Amino acid sequence: MGRGTTKRAVKAAAKTSLHLRLDFGDERSIGPGKIRLLELINETGSISAAGRALAMSYRQAWLLVDELNRMFREPVVTAQTGGGGGGGAAVTETGNDIVRLYREMERRAYGASTPEIRSLARLLTPAASSKIH
């Protein structure tokens, strides 16, 4: 393989992402979607706004939050209903711990897998030739 192939592999590897899904059994799991939902609730203060940002309905977002709250010993998200300023939601300390731990595992997994990711990237077709005309 020439140097061009290696440069393309490094570039492809730099754009590659690795996502983790943790299955705890009993149909309990967390992965990139639930983690991103928690991050967006933190950013927006709203389950509804976080759901919209992920192109999901409020009901779907609320069901995921409810699932997370039932999965862990401590609440992950607390919600306030109604009022003059409307409702709101907040990610608890436990929820923030979950996000932090997940992102750290993801970072470590990506770092540990970098050589394999680059090797896989070298096996990819060049981006220009993979397009259908």
Sine and cosine of phi, psi and omega as CSV:
sin_phi,cos_phi,sin_psi,cos_psi,sin_omega,cos_omega
0.00,0.00,0.63,-0.77,0.00,-1.00
-1.00,0.08,0.09,-1.00,-0.01,-1.00
-0.90,0.43,-0.54,0.84,0.02,-1.00
-0.86,0.50,-0.63,0.78,0.03,-1.00
-0.90,0.43,-0.66,0.75,0.02,-1.00
-0.91,0.41,-0.68,0.74,0.02,-1.00
-0.89,0.46,-0.67,0.74,0.04,-1.00
-0.89,0.45,-0.63,0.78,0.00,-1.00
-0.90,0.43,-0.67,0.74,0.01,-1.00
-0.91,0.42,-0.68,0.74,0.01,-1.00
-0.90,0.44,-0.70,0.72,0.02,-1.00
-0.90,0.44,-0.65,0.76,0.01,-1.00
-0.90,0.44,-0.58,0.82,0.00,-1.00
-0.91,0.41,-0.50,0.87,0.00,-1.00
-1.00,-0.01,-0.12,0.99,-0.04,-1.00
-0.98,0.17,0.60,-0.80,0.06,-1.00
-0.83,-0.55,0.42,-0.91,0.01,-1.00
-0.85,-0.53,0.75,-0.66,-0.01,-1.00
-0.85,-0.53,0.63,-0.78,0.01,-1.00
-0.95,-0.31,0.56,-0.83,0.17,-0.99
-0.77,-0.63,0.82,-0.57,0.01,-1.00
-0.97,-0.24,0.88,-0.48,0.06,-1.00
-0.98,-0.22,0.86,-0.50,-0.03,-1.00
-0.99,-0.13,0.10,1.00,-0.07,-1.00
1.00,0.09,0.12,-0.99,0.00,-1.00
0.77,0.64,0.59,0.81,0.03,-1.00
0.86,0.51,0.49,0.87,0.06,-1.00
-0.95,-0.31,0.81,-0.59,-0.01,-1.00
-0.46,-0.89,0.39,-0.92,0.19,-0.98
-0.72,-0.70,0.55,-0.83,-0.01,-1.00
-0.44,-0.90,-0.24,-0.97,-0.11,-0.99
-0.88,0.48,-0.54,0.84,-0.02,-1.00
-0.92,0.38,-0.75,0.66,0.00,-1.00
-0.92,0.39,-0.61,0.79,0.02,-1.00
-0.90,0.43,-0.70,0.72,0.01,-1.00
-0.90,0.43,-0.61,0.79,0.05,-1.00
-0.86,0.51,-0.71,0.70,0.04,-1.00
-0.88,0.48,-0.67,0.74,0.02,-1.00
-0.88,0.47,-0.66,0.75,-0.01,-1.00
-0.95,0.30,-0.56,0.83,0.10,-1.00
-0.89,0.45,-0.65,0.76,0.07,-1.00
-0.86,0.50,-0.70,0.72,-0.05,-1.00
-0.94,0.33,-0.64,0.77,-0.14,-0.99
-0.98,-0.18,-0.36,0.93,-0.08,-1.00
0.95,0.32,0.34,0.94,-0.11,-0.99
-0.51,-0.86,0.76,-0.65,0.10,-1.00
-0.93,0.38,-0.65,0.76,-0.01,-1.00
-0.88,0.48,-0.75,0.67,0.00,-1.00
-0.91,0.41,-0.63,0.78,0.03,-1.00
-0.90,0.44,-0.68,0.74,0.04,-1.00
-0.88,0.48,-0.70,0.71,0.02,-1.00
-0.87,0.50,-0.65,0.76,0.00,-1.00
-0.89,0.45,-0.42,0.91,0.02,-1.00
-0.98,-0.19,0.19,0.98,0.01,-1.00
0.85,0.52,0.67,0.75,0.07,-1.00
-0.80,-0.60,0.38,-0.93,0.00,-1.00
-0.95,0.32,0.32,-0.95,0.08,-1.00
-0.86,0.51,-0.66,0.75,-0.02,-1.00
-0.87,0.50,-0.71,0.70,0.00,-1.00
-0.89,0.46,-0.70,0.71,0.02,-1.00
-0.89,0.45,-0.69,0.72,-0.01,-1.00
-0.90,0.44,-0.64,0.76,0.03,-1.00
-0.89,0.46,-0.61,0.79,0.05,-1.00
-0.92,0.39,-0.66,0.75,0.04,-1.00
-0.90,0.44,-0.69,0.72,0.03,-1.00
-0.88,0.48,-0.67,0.75,0.05,-1.00
-0.87,0.50,-0.72,0.70,0.03,-1.00
-0.89,0.46,-0.68,0.74,-0.01,-1.00
-0.90,0.43,-0.55,0.83,0.03,-1.00
-0.98,0.19,-0.43,0.90,-0.07,-1.00
-0.96,0.29,-0.57,0.82,-0.11,-0.99
-0.96,-0.29,0.41,-0.91,-0.03,-1.00
-0.88,0.48,-0.64,0.77,-0.01,-1.00
-0.97,-0.26,0.48,-0.88,0.07,-1.00
-0.85,0.52,0.57,-0.82,0.01,-1.00
-0.99,-0.14,-0.60,0.80,0.03,-1.00
-0.72,-0.69,0.68,-0.73,0.14,-0.99
-0.93,-0.37,0.61,-0.79,-0.03,-1.00
-0.85,-0.52,0.56,-0.83,0.11,-0.99
-0.88,-0.47,0.71,-0.70,-0.03,-1.00
-0.98,-0.20,0.48,-0.88,0.16,-0.99
0.79,0.61,-0.48,-0.88,-0.02,-1.00
1.00,-0.06,0.12,-0.99,-0.03,-1.00
-0.88,0.48,-0.65,0.76,0.00,-1.00
-1.00,-0.04,0.14,0.99,-0.05,-1.00
0.99,0.11,-0.03,-1.00,-0.01,-1.00
-0.99,0.14,-0.15,-0.99,0.02,-1.00
-0.13,-0.99,0.10,-1.00,0.01,-1.00
-0.56,-0.83,0.48,-0.88,0.03,-1.00
-0.67,-0.75,0.66,-0.75,0.10,-1.00
-0.99,0.15,0.77,-0.64,-0.04,-1.00
-0.98,0.21,0.08,-1.00,0.07,-1.00
-0.86,0.51,-0.66,0.76,0.05,-1.00
-0.88,0.48,-0.70,0.72,0.03,-1.00
-0.87,0.49,-0.68,0.73,0.04,-1.00
-0.91,0.42,-0.60,0.80,0.07,-1.00
-0.89,0.46,-0.67,0.74,0.00,-1.00
-0.87,0.49,-0.73,0.68,0.01,-1.00
-0.88,0.48,-0.73,0.68,-0.03,-1.00
-0.88,0.48,-0.73,0.68,-0.01,-1.00
-0.90,0.43,-0.68,0.74,0.01,-1.00
-0.89,0.46,-0.75,0.67,-0.02,-1.00
-0.90,0.44,-0.57,0.82,0.04,-1.00
-0.92,0.38,-0.68,0.73,0.05,-1.00
-0.89,0.46,-0.65,0.76,0.01,-1.00
-0.89,0.46,-0.70,0.72,0.01,-1.00
-0.89,0.46,-0.71,0.71,0.00,-1.00
-0.91,0.41,-0.66,0.75,0.00,-1.00
-0.89,0.45,-0.67,0.75,0.02,-1.00
-0.90,0.43,-0.71,0.71,0.01,-1.00
-0.88,0.48,-0.68,0.73,-0.01,-1.00
-0.94,0.34,-0.41,0.91,-0.07,-1.00
-0.99,-0.15,0.00,1.00,-0.09,-1.00
-0.80,0.60,-0.71,0.70,0.01,-1.00
-0.87,0.49,-0.65,0.76,0.01,-1.00
-0.94,0.35,-0.60,0.80,0.04,-1.00
-0.89,0.46,-0.69,0.72,0.04,-1.00
-0.90,0.44,-0.65,0.76,0.03,-1.00
-0.89,0.45,-0.68,0.73,0.05,-1.00
-0.90,0.43,-0.64,0.77,0.00,-1.00
-0.88,0.47,-0.56,0.83,0.03,-1.00
-0.92,0.40,-0.38,0.92,-0.01,-1.00
-1.00,0.05,-0.16,0.99,0.00,-1.00
-0.94,0.33,0.47,-0.88,0.15,-0.99
-0.95,0.32,0.49,-0.87,0.06,-1.00
-0.87,0.49,0.61,-0.79,-0.08,-1.00
-0.83,0.56,-0.66,0.75,-0.06,-1.00
-0.91,0.41,-0.61,0.79,-0.06,-1.00
-0.99,0.13,-0.21,0.98,-0.01,-1.00
-1.00,0.05,-0.14,0.99,0.01,-1.00
-0.97,0.23,0.61,-0.79,0.05,-1.00
-1.00,-0.03,0.77,-0.64,-0.02,-1.00
-0.99,-0.13,0.00,0.00,0.00,0.00
